[in-house]
Amino acid sequence: MSYAEAYARWQSDPEAFWAEAGKGIDWFTPAEKTFDPDQGAYGRWFAGATCNTCWNAVDRHVEAGHGERTAVIYDSPVTHTEARYSFADLQSEVGALAQVMRDHGVGKGDRVIIYMPMVPQAIFAMLASARLGAVHSVVFGGFAAHELATRIEDAAPKMIISASCGIEPGRVVHYKPLLDAAIEESSAKPDHCLILQREIEPATIVDGRDVDYAEAVGAAKDAGRMTECVPVAATDPLYILYTSGTTGQPKGVVRDNGGHMVALRWTMEQHYGVKPGEVFWAASDVGWVVGHSYICYGPLLNGSATVVYEGKPVGTPDAGAFWRVIQDHEVVALFTAPTAFRAIKKEDPTGALIADYDLSNFRTLFLAGERSDPATVQWAEEKLDRPVIDHWWQTETGWAMSGNPVGLGQVPVKHGSPGVPMPGYDIRVLDDGGNEVAPGTLGNIVCKLPLPPSSFPTLWNAEERFRKSYLDEFPEFYATSDAGLIDEDGYVFIMARTDDIINVAGHRLSTGAMEEVLSAHPDIAECAVVGVADALKGQMPLGFYVTNDGVDRAEADLQGELVAQVRQSIGAVAAFKTAIEVKRLPKTRSGKVLRGTMQKIADRAEFKMPAAIDDPAILDEISDALKTRGLLP
């Protein structure tokens, strides 16, 4: 079945399409309705069915005779450790952990916060929660105490599973003191904390509350104690994943059990083209939605192996780190953020390190998480000589809204576009008045309701906020808060967050389009464009750029070339006059550039330190660069 056939089949009968996909999942009891339009804000999928996500990700593979097949590969260059777990090993680890959790009062519907580094036990904890019918909420490891406290306050967990520390190149992140401070700040208190002690920095245990992970799980395994998989409703929550809100109060995106499994299982073969038994690697973190969907659940639901990588694209030890992992573990597909490839390209512009590794098993590179500029995609295509597939999705959806479905037969690539709408998504572009615009016209990207399986049904304890944030602005549509266009061939182009569309003398301009032009310059490793306040024109674009390693040029000369490129490609209407060289761009730990914070610095506006910022010192570097150019006092 081709992409066109699959999309047409979905359009003609969405319920039949997803009912067929649902046959890839084991159900304890079947759905009464594939889709019930009367449940929730826009309907619920697989209403009346019962199931268990852990059963489908672990136990059914063992039952089918695939217990010895590799399930989890742990690769940690920061600790010089590698480990492999078969599906049978995974069942043993998860079953014992779930028993320990049950022994300490965790049951169906209880919340469990997981605050862990990139270690296999983070995956075990997610699956053990699912096994019990509990609702997990993974908080990115190393988040500051206050940010963790807000999530504890909102989720009110029965238990927190954490580690003594995280390990990054050149530093140890002290998790346990952060956890203790967060619990102290929050009015919601967990009954118990399960602590994984790491050799590099063991933590102090709080008597009566803290439990040693290795001791408790080891005792359960030695005694042969493990739980069954608890049946839950397909519409019951599997997890809460907090995403930053514009008010500073995090939004708890809810994911259900049934639709989530159906969609992710379908995407592994149809979108990513990965078969059971093959190795898939999502180079992300379990604290982000990519880690939930494609480090933990997607590959395991598919019977594939997943890589848990505790390292970086560069610096562990060099820009060949990804190629070494692909070689050593026979990875067939890699999914990572464009930022990772910009970092690799900056340190190894010629791609020389690629030749040092055997990538014969590697078929496809997938990029998502931030806009993939054509220059980075073309660099990766040229150096790897393999398909490079951009795709676009959000925490709220849990899987690709638009992409290029390798499993269905790849459609032609258009650089700058994350592909075509996936089955399940009716993507439109509307003006601010809610009217559909012509092909090629910039506007608000929205999706016609209902959203497909796996998309969030609500926000945790915040139904009114859910409706106000996503549904009220454009009735009958889900507002993505992304701006872009759809061309005459149906390809989606995501140009910026709607907040990043700037108004220059009445002209709505995309900062993403300007970044695309800047990044095409051979000396540029990465860049960002923001709109700053201007008394005459309302806003003016301001560019920041980082050069490739080895580039040694006068800033004025390079700026002149960049300004000329924007003028030639976009026109004088862009009013692009200023580009500033910086050593680094401020980013979240998932690799997203903090454009909003940069804009506030340039506008001399107050801002809150972003919770997920990778290195706060970079903001001082941005300020210093602006002062040097006379743009700040």
N, C-alpha and C positions, 0 to 999 in steps of 0.2 A: 504494500500500500504506500503510495506516494504522499508527500505533504499535502498536495492539493486535494487528493482523495480523502485524506484524514480530516482536513479542515471542513471540506464539504459535507462529509458524513456527520461531523459534530454539529454543523450549522443546521442540517436537516432534522436531526433528532438528538439533542444533547443528552437526554436521559438514556437512550439506547446506547449512545457512545460510551458514557461513563459506566453503565451497567456492564457492558462488555469488558471494559478495563478492570472493573471490580472482580472479575473472575480470576484475576491474578493474585487475589488475597484470600486467605483462609478466614471464614466467618464462623463464629459459634452459632449464631442464628442469622438468617438472611434478612435483608432490608424489607420492610413493609412497603416503603416507597423509595425508589432511587433518588428522587428529589421531592421534598415537601415544601411548596412555596409559602405555606402558612406558618412555618417555624422561623423565628429569628427576624432580623431586619430585612433580609432578602431571600430567605429560604435556607434549608439545610439538606445536605447530601446524606444518603444511605440511612434515612430515618427509620428507627425501629431495629436496626441491625445491632448485634453485639459482637465484640471482637477483642483482641489484645495485640497491641503493637509489638511487644517483646516476643510473643509467640511467632509472629510473622517474620521478625528480623533474626530470630535465633533458633527457637525450638523446632520449627517446621523443617528447617534445613537438616537438622540432626535426625529428625524422624524420617526424612526422605533418603537417608543414607549418605548424607554429605557432611557428616560430623568432622571428618579429617580435613575438609577443605579450609584453606586459610580465610579467616574473617577479618582480623585486625593486625596490622603491621605497625609497630611502634619504632620510630626512627628519631633519635635525639642526639644531634651533633653537639649540643651543649653539655650533655652528660656522657657522651661517647657510649650510648646504650642502644641496642636494637633488641626487639622481642617480637615474636609471632604468636598469635592465638588462633587456634582453629575454631570452628563453630562449636565443637564439643567443649573446648576450653572456655569459650565465651559463655556457654550455657552454665558451666560450673561456677565461673566467677560471678556472673550476674545472679544466678539462683542463690548462691551463698550470701551475697551482699543484700539481696532482697530479704532473705531470712533475718539478717542482722537488723535491717531497717524495721521489719515487722516486730521483732523482739523488743524494739525501742519505741513501739507505738505508732508506726507509720502504716496507714491503711488507705483504702480506696478514697479518692477525693482530697486527701491531705496534700498540702504543698511541701515540696522539698527544694530548697535552694542549693545549687551546685556552684561552687566558687573554686575553680580548679585550673591548674596549668594544663598544657597539652600533653597529657599522660593518658594511658589506656583506661585508668580508673575513672576518668571523666565520662568516657563512653559507657563503662559499666554502670555508673551511677544513673545516667539517663535511662538506660535500658531497665535497670532494677526498679526505678520509679514506675516506668511503664508497666512492668510485670505485676506490680502491686495495684495498678489502677490509680496510683498517686500522680500528682501534677507537678512536673519539675519546672524550675525556673533557673536557667543557667545564667550566671552573672560573669561577665568577662573577668578573668583572673587578673588581679592587680588594680581593679577599680578602687578608687579612693574610698575611705571608710564611709563618708557621708553618702556617696552614690550607692554603695551597698546597703546602707541603712534605709534609704528611701525605698529600696526594693524589698527589704525585709518587712518594712512597715506595711507596704501594700499587699504583699503576698501572704504574710503571716504564716511562715513555714513551721511545720512540726519539727523538721530536722534540717540542718545545714551540713552538706558534705563538702569538705575543703581539704587543703594541703598545708603543710607547714610553710612552704615557700614556692615561688616560681623562679625559674632560672632563665636568664637572657644573656646574650653575649656581653661579658664584662660586668654583670651585676646580678645580685640576688634580690628578688622582690619578696618582701616580708609579708606573706599572706596572713599568717595567724594574728599578728598585732592589729592588722587592718580589720580582720574579722571580729576580734574582741572589741575593738573600738566601735564598730558598726552595731554590734549587739547592744552595747552600752547605750548608744544614742537612740536606738529604736525602742518604741514602747511595746512592739511585738517581740516576744522572746521565744526562740526555739527551745524545745524540751531537751534536745541533744544535738551535739556537733560530732560528726564522724571525721577524724583528722588523719590524713595520709602523711605519715612522717617521711620526709626526704632526708637522705644522709647528709647532704651538704649543709642543712640547717634544720635540725629537729626543733619542734615547738614545745612550749610549756603547756601542759594539759591542765584544764580547769576541772578539779574534782567534782563529780556529780553531774557534770554536763558533757564533758568531752569524752569521746570513745576512740581508742586507737584503731584505725581502719584495718591495718594488717593483722593485728592480733585477733580482732573480732571476726573478720572474714575468714582468716586461717582456721580458727576454731570451728566455725560452721562447716567449712570444707572438710576438715578432719573428721567431723562427726557425721558427714554425709547429709547435712541439713540444707534443704533448699525449698523455696516456695513454688507453688503452682502459678500459672498465669491467670490472673483474676479477670473474668469477663467484665467489660465495660460497654456502655452504649457507644455506637459509632460517633455520636454527637457529643459525647463527654470530652472534656479537655484533656489533651496529652501534655501540653506544656504552655507556659506563659513566657514570652520573650520580650523584655523591656527595650523599647527603642526611645531615643531622646525626643522629648516634646518641645515645641517652641516656647512653652511657658517655663521650661526647666524641670517640670514634673514629668517623669518618665511615663510612657504609655505601655501598658501591658498587653501586647498582642497575643490573643488566644489562638491556639491551634487544636483542632479536634483529632480524634483517633482514626476514624474510618476514611473520610475523604483524603486526609493527609497520606495514608498508606497507599490508597489507590493511585493518587496523582504521582507520588514519588516513584512508586514501582513502575508506572507507565513511562515516566521520563527517562529512567535509567537506560532502557533499551531503545525507546523511540526517539528521544532527544539526544542523549549522549552516545548512543550506539555501543553500550557496554553490556557484555554478556555475563551470565553467572559464571563464577570461577575466575574471571579476569580481575585485574587490579586497577582500581580507580583512586585518584588522589585529588582531594580538594585541599589546596594549600591555604587554609584559612585557620580559624580558631573556633572551638566549640561555643564560645561566647557569642558568636554572630549567627545569623540565620543560615549562612552557607554551611557553617559547621553542624548545625542541627540537621539540615536537609541532606547534605552530601559528604559529611565526614561520618556522621552517625547513621541516620535512618535510610537514606536512599540506597547506598551500596549494599547494606546488609539485607534490606527487604528484597533486593534483587539477587541475593546469593553471591554477591561479588565481595572482593576483599577491599578494605579501606585503609588508607595510610594516615596514621596520627603522627604528625611531624612537629617536633619541638625544636624549631630552628627558624632561620630567616632566609630570604632569597639571596642575600649577600652577607658576608661577615661570618658565616658558619660553614666553612672558613672563608669562602670567596664567592664570586659570581657564578661559579660552576656548581653550587650546592644543589639546585633543582635537577641538573642533569645527572648528578651522582645518584640522587634518590630514584629518579626514573630508571636508571640503569640497574641499580642494585635490587630493585623490587619489581622489575619488569612491568612498570606502569604503562597502561595502554592509553589513558586519557588523563590530562591534568586540567584542573579548574582552579584559576587563581585570579587575583585582581590585576588590572592594568598597571597599577602602581608598582607591583612586584617586578613586572617586566621593564618598566622605566628605570627601576633601580639597577637591574641586571644590565640593561643597555648603557646606562651611565658609566658603570664600572668596566664593562667589556664591550665597547662600541662595535668592534668588529666581529663579536661572537666567537672569538678564537677558542674559548674554553669548551664550546660545544663539541669540538672534534676530539676531545680527550675522553669521551664517554660513548658507550654503545647504546644508542637509542632505537635499536631495530624493532623493539616491541611497541614503541610509542607511536600512536596514530593521530591524536587530535589534541590541540590546545584550546581550551575554553576560557574566555575572559568575561568577567562581570564584577559589579561592585561599585564602579565608577565609569564614567564615559571613556570608551576606548578610542583614543585619537588615532586617525588613520596612520600616522607616522609610526607609532608603536606597533600596530597590527602588521604593517608592511615589513617592518624590521624583523618581527618574529616569523613571518611567512618566509622571508628570504633566508634567514639564518637556519631555521629548522627544516625548511622544505616540506612542510606539512600544513594541513588546513588549520587556520586560526579562526575560531568561531566566537564572535561577540554575542552576548545575549543580555537581556534586561529583565530584572525582576526586583522585588522589594520584600522586606521583612514581612509585610502584611500578606503577600501572596504565597510565599514559601517555595515557589518554583517559577520557571521562566514564563514571562508574559509574552515576550517576543524573542525569537532566536532563529537558529538554523538547524533543523532537526536531522542530525547525522543518521540516526536510525531509520528515518523515513526516506532518506535520500536527500543529500545536501542540495539546497537551492543556491543559485549564484550569490557570491558575496558582494555586497556593496560597502566599500570602506566608509566608515562613519555611521553606519546603521547597525543596530543589534538585531537585524533580521526582520522576519515577518511574524504576525500574530500567531501564537500557538493555539491549537484547539482548546476551546474553553474561554478564550478571550476575544471579545468583540471590541477592538480598540478604535476610538474615535478621537478627533481633534476639534475642540470647541473654542469659540471666542469667549470673552468674559461674560457675555450675555447668555451663554448656553447654546449658541447657534453653531451648527457644524460648518467648518470652513473648507475652502477648496483644497485639493491636493497641492502639496508644496508650501502651504501657508502655516506659519508659526502660530501655535496656540496652546491651549491646555489639553494635555493628554488625559483621557478618561477611558473607563471600561464600562460597557453596558452591563447592567445587572441582569441576572444573578452572576456572581463570580463563581468560578469552577471549584471542584473539590480541592481542599487544602487551604484555600483562601480563608482569612480570619473571619469568624462570624461576629466578633465583637471585641471590645477591650475589657480587660479584667476589672470588674467592679466599676465600670465607667461607660455604661450604655449611651448616656446622653452625649458624652464627649466623643464617643465613636461616631454617632450620627452627625454631630456638628463638624468633626474633623474630616470626614470622608464622604458623607452622603448628602448633606443638606445643600451644598453649593450648587451642585448640578443634579437635580432630581432624576432618579432612575439610572444614575451613573455613579461609579466609584471614582472619586477624584484622586489621582495619583500624586498630585503636587509636582509633577514633572511637566516641563514645557518642551514642545518639539513639533514635528510634522510627520505626515504620511505622504509619500510620493505617489506618482501615478501608477506605479507597479505594486503598491501596497506595502512597501518597506517602511518600517517605523524608524524615525530619527529622533533620539532623545538629546536635546541640545543643552538643557540646564534644568535645575530646580526652578520652579516658578518664581521663587524669591531671587533667583540670580538673573532673571531677565531684566535688563536695564532700559531706562527710558532716556534717550539722548535727544533733547529738543523735539520731543513728541514722537520719536521713532523707537519702536520696541526692537531691541537688538539682543541677540543671544551671545552671552559670554563664551559659551561652548564653541560657537563658530569662530570666534577670534582665537581661542586657544588652539583650535584645529590648525589655523594658519601659522601661529607661532611655533607649534610643535613640529611643523613640517620643515623648519629650518635645520640644516644638518648639525649645527652646533648646540642645539637645544635638547636637553635631557627631559625636562618636564617644565610645565608652566601653569599659571593660573591668572585669570582675568576677573576683576571685580569692578563693580560700579561705585564710584565715589561721588559724594554730593558736589554739585557745581551751581553757583548762584545764577549763571546765565542759562545753562542748558539742562538744568535739573540733575543730570548725572553725566559723568564722563568715565570711560573705561580706563582702568589702570592695570598694567600687566606686570607680573613677577615671573622671573624665569631662572632656571638652574641650567648651567652648561654641562655638557659631557666632560668626563675626566680627560685631561690633556689639552683642552681648549684654552688658549691664552691670547685673548684679544681685548682691545680697548673697548670699554663698555659703551662709549659713545658711538663707535663704529657699528657694533652689533645692534644697538638700539635703533640706529638709523635704518639698518636692513630690515629689522622686524616691523618698524612703523611702515616702511614702504611696502612690505608684503601684505600687511593688513589693508592698506589703502588700495592696493592693486586687486586683492581678492574680494574684499567686501565693499570698498568704496569710501569716499570722503565722509559719507553719512556716519560711519562708525566713530569719527572724531578721535581715532586712536593716536595718541601722541607720546605716551610715556610708557616705557618698559624698564623695569628695575631688576638688576641682577642680585640674587640672594644665594646664600650657600645651600639653604634647604627650604622646603615648603612645609608649613605646619599641617600635620595629618592626624587623623584618628589612628588607633592601633589596627584598625581594619584597612587602613590605606586611603581613606577618603580625605581629600584636601579640605581644610577648614576655611573655605572662602568667606563665609559669613563673618568669622572672627577677624580675618584680614581686612575686610571692608570696614568693620567697626574701628579697628586700629587706625586705618587711613582717614576715617571720618571723625576721629577723636571722640568716639562715642563710648559709653560704658559697656563693658561686656563681662560675662561670667566665664571663668576658665572652663573650657570644654572638658567634660568628665573623662572622655575617652582619648584625650590628646596623648600622642606618643612621647613628645618631649616639650614641656612648656617653655624651655629656653629659646625655642625657635621663634616664639612670639616677640621676644626681645630683639632677636636678629632682624625681624621684619620692621620693628619700630626704628632700629638703628639705620636700616637701609633707607627708610623714608626720611629720616632726619638728615642723612648724608646728602640726599637729593633736594633738601629744602622743602619737603612736603609735610614735615612735622616740625614744630618748634623744638 
